[in-house]
Amino acid sequence: MSHELPEHPDWLWRTPDPKRAYDVVIVGAGGHGLATAYYLARDHGITDVAVLERGWLAGGNMARNTTIIRSNYLCDASAAIYEHALKLWETLPEELEYDFLFSQRGVLNLAHTLQDVREGIRRVHANRLGGIDAQWLDPDEVRAFCPIVNTSPEVRYPVLGATLQPRAGIAKHDHVAWALARKADAYGIDLIQGCEVTGFVRDGERVVGVETTRGRIGAGRVALAAAGHTSTLADLLGLRLPLQSHPLQALVSELLEPVHPTVVMSNHVHVYVSQAHKGELVMGAGIDSYNGYGQRGSFHQIEHQMAAALELFPIFARAHVLRTWGGIVDVTPDASPIIGSTPIENLYLNCGWGTGGFKATPASGRVYADTIATGTPHPLAAPFALERFTTGALIDEHGAAAVAH
Amino acid sequence: MLLIACPWCGERDEVEFHYGGQAHVAYPSDPEALSDAEWAQYLFVRDNPKGPFAERWSHAAGCRRWFNVVRHTVTHEILAVHPAGRPKPVIA
């Protein structure tokens, strides 16, 4: 039995050695870093760019999230940036010439208490006023839309209704990263993996480069896109940020027949569930309460999330957990991201996306690229400036963002 | 899952405890004298180290008392446990 191995398919991007200097150095080749590189080239013609990645491309939270895409946030600033992302998601597969299985199957946010109902209806009205598709469903309509949800009044926390965003959905996260990487590479941007930033080169108050495990790299501007490790980078500059890094866990079942037509999120019993294209059920939970950088969390979080899933979906009782994992999410005091400049000249910040960064990927990259290129905040990014923690103009999404943080 | 040694009750499972974030953050002695930026630092900014971290825990399902723990944020190894009010222990 001897078969010739098939030809290895063409690589989607080059593996260049770092140059001595770049106009822009992006730290972190996850979704946001890659999208930033892509939009720097597409929108601003800036292609003298390196994206440095200490591990492998899109191997951090981009590989670990539950791929939910939605824009049904309560606060205007949040809804605006996530809706911008959703509109970009709708055209990106064609633009990037890469099918990343974006499936607009809708998202249900279940209400289990009177407070949930009031919050949900309020959010539906707020979303509609902002031009975002949103509906309120009563329990019968929930059952019609997603027949496998247990809408019996007999359960501990009966389903009293749900918000529905029909344009929401899921996408295949790895393919998103690869699609962005391929296009960024085609613009001549260097994607450099296995290159950890270990320090910054300063000239007075300005950053002029980075020290890395592959030597010193000069930079006109340095743009952080390092999610849970942002604090460790900022510490190198003595810059203290309002971020706390927490483990966030998720799990998948074995492959099952298609049974789950949509995405279901429950803030109150605290689980979110969708079914990936291959057939595995994908479930996420809340963050572990403590700070952690270990990319693993505590088992009781998994137990709690499974209990919630089983109450909502009795049909899953015999499914097996195939794999659990954790990522590191950087959470801000108001559960909203930080995008923009810093007190250190030429250093830009994109962090604090907490549990919700994947859905924002294209908008995050686009407004960040614009902010870096022009030196002034993009209008959608302006409310998310670091200064809001001093001015008090917080974007308080705790409990308002249709998910508990 | 963490196994945390409450100074009063002994080793208990993590689910009995409530997390309180960074320890040894003193309330400013004269808040009125702080600038907005200094107040923001006190209100919103905490250390976020990759390594040993001095943090507060409360034995919420037990004696309900607060105490301090030094825990490594990568390995989750608990390096010290001490009652609230004591100075931060020196970890070698």
Contacts between the chains, C-beta under 8 A, distances in Angstrom:
chain1	res1	chain2	res2	distance
A	229	B	50	7.5
A	231	B	48	3.8
A	231	B	49	7.8
A	231	B	50	7.9
A	232	B	48	7.9
A	232	B	49	7.9
A	232	B	50	5.0
A	235	B	49	7.6
A	240	B	41	6.9
A	240	B	45	5.0
A	240	B	47	7.8
A	241	B	45	6.9
A	241	B	48	7.6
A	242	B	40	7.8
A	242	B	44	4.1
A	242	B	45	5.0
A	242	B	46	7.8
A	243	B	48	5.6
A	244	B	21	7.3
A	244	B	46	6.3
A	244	B	48	5.4
A	245	B	48	5.6
A	245	B	50	7.8
A	245	B	73	7.6
A	289	B	18	7.5
A	289	B	19	3.8
A	290	B	2	7.5
A	290	B	19	5.0
A	290	B	55	7.0
A	290	B	71	7.4
A	291	B	21	7.8
A	291	B	48	6.5
A	291	B	53	6.0
A	291	B	55	7.1
A	291	B	73	5.2
A	292	B	73	5.3
A	292	B	74	7.6
A	292	B	76	6.9
A	293	B	50	4.5
A	293	B	73	5.0
A	293	B	74	4.9
A	294	B	73	7.2
A	294	B	74	4.8
A	294	B	75	6.8
A	294	B	76	6.3
A	298	B	1	4.7
A	298	B	2	6.5
A	298	B	14	5.8
A	299	B	1	5.0
A	300	B	1	6.2
A	300	B	14	7.0
A	300	B	15	5.2
A	333	B	43	7.9
A	333	B	44	4.7
A	389	B	40	4.8
A	389	B	43	7.8
A	389	B	44	4.7
A	389	B	45	7.6
A	390	B	36	5.0
A	390	B	37	5.1
A	390	B	40	4.4
A	391	B	36	7.4
A	392	B	36	8.0
